[in-house]
Amino acid sequence: MQLSKRVAGVSYAIRGPLLLRALELEKQGVNILKLHIGNTQPFGFRAPKSFVDACVDGLESGKSHGYTHSMGGEDAREALVEYYRKRNLRFDVEHCFFGNGVSELVRLTLDVLLNPGDEVLLPSPGYPLWAAAVILAGGTPVYYYCKEDSNWEPDVEEITSLITKKTKGLVIISPNNPTGTVYGASILSEIYDVAVKNELVLFSDAIYEGIVYGETPYTAISSFGEETLCVHFSGLSKEFFGPGFRTAWACVSGVTEKNKGFIEGLYLLSSLRLSPVHPMLFGIPKVLSEGSDIAQHTGIGGRLREQRDACVRAFQDIPGLSCVTPTGALYAFPRVDVEQFGITDDERFAFDLLEETHVLVVHGRGFTWNDVDHFRITFLPSVSELTQGFEKLKKFLGRYRQT
Ligand SMILES: Cc1ncc(COP(=O)(O)O)c(C=O)c1O
């Protein structure tokens, strides 16, 4: 059987052939250092206990055994609106949707928006879900290239030059995956103006909104006004250390009155999948009213910050590598000197690294990046685990030549 053309056009390297080979090695008893995915639980991070207790309550009492409202129960949506109100973002309860991960909500919103041939502007490098979701919705991804020597921030002139009559949406991922860059307020304000002028829907992937290390404060693009439609995505996966809960939200703001059809479409598609996972929604009022303890991990002396710093130091120290300091999220996206190592295939580089050192990373082209000169790691492991991994990487590069 042949895959449909749409499915054949998408990929997700983070869980692709490299991971499958690593799992095979693990079955043979090999210990793999998994730097390939932002999965917090294997590295000792836990979701708030009060959230777990609230979910258990719902399960034990049976109250969360049924379907809930297609958008998520009103109490959960009210808690969400209040959560953002405290962060100076204004959303309406009737315009907030809960879903099973940002991954599902991105698919739903693009399905609602796109007709065949419609274009969506996406960052390169960027998280591959977005390109896949655009393609699966029948649209065409058009990339704006973020440059390493501008700290991986977007170039507004380039974004503007890519807009055509077919452009429907513009995706911002800040803090970014894979680069870790938190976009500054001034660039976001310019991007907002471009979106308003061209009537583009702004998709703001804010799943890492709470994970910033202090150099650049986080700004939500939806905070700049109400003059265009904006969808703000976030959830429990990162800041709340609960990626396995598959619980997330999409909050629509801006010209909602003029775009009632968009909200109705989202309601329809949310209804088609019946409801978000109810047992997790049951704990939402509790967890959102209490907030996360992320600041203790990202502040000075905090675990994530120390790990980020260890990572930056290692990439300064290893000959042939360099890296822009990630100011948010859980990843670094180092550059590899392709001439020094004779690299023509970055996936092969990652495979060679895996086979020789048992360190699993993802090659740069897995992140809608065209060149073979980068790879991505997560700095979720402890400093001592990371240091061991970086020592192996250094030795490996000391003798590596691909061609
Ligand atoms: C930028 C970005 N967006 C979305 C997601 C998916 O989030 P969720 O776990 O809520 O589906 C991820 C997951 O790593 C991500 O990095």
The ligand as an SDF file (V2000), in Angstrom:
LIG
                    3D

 16 16  0  0  0  0  0  0  0  0999 V2000
    7.6660   24.0650   19.8080 C   0  0  0  0  0  0  0  0  0  0  0  0
    6.7770   22.9400   20.2140 C   0  0  0  0  0  0  0  0  0  0  0  0
    5.4660   23.0110   19.9550 N   0  0  0  0  0  0  0  0  0  0  0  0
    4.6330   22.0280   20.2910 C   0  0  0  0  0  0  0  0  0  0  0  0
    5.0900   20.8770   20.9140 C   0  0  0  0  0  0  0  0  0  0  0  0
    4.1250   19.7930   21.2460 C   0  0  0  0  0  0  0  0  0  0  0  0
    3.5760   19.9970   22.5120 O   0  0  0  0  0  0  0  0  0  0  0  0
    2.5220   18.9760   23.1560 P   0  0  0  0  0  0  0  0  0  0  0  0
    3.3020   18.0390   24.0290 O   0  0  0  0  0  0  0  0  0  0  0  0
    1.6140   19.8580   23.9690 O   0  0  0  0  0  0  0  0  0  0  0  0
    1.8300   18.2790   22.0520 O   0  0  0  0  0  0  0  0  0  0  0  0
    6.4570   20.7440   21.1980 C   0  0  0  0  0  0  0  0  0  0  0  0
    6.9760   19.5260   21.8250 C   0  0  0  0  0  0  0  0  0  0  0  0
    8.1330   19.3380   22.0640 O   0  0  0  0  0  0  0  0  0  0  0  0
    7.3240   21.8060   20.8330 C   0  0  0  0  0  0  0  0  0  0  0  0
    8.6220   21.7320   21.0550 O   0  0  0  0  0  0  0  0  0  0  0  0
  1  2  1  0
  2  3  1  0
  2 15  2  0
  3  4  2  0
  4  5  1  0
  5  6  1  0
  5 12  2  0
  6  7  1  0
  7  8  1  0
  8  9  2  0
  8 10  1  0
  8 11  1  0
 12 13  1  0
 12 15  1  0
 13 14  2  0
 15 16  1  0
M  END
$$$$
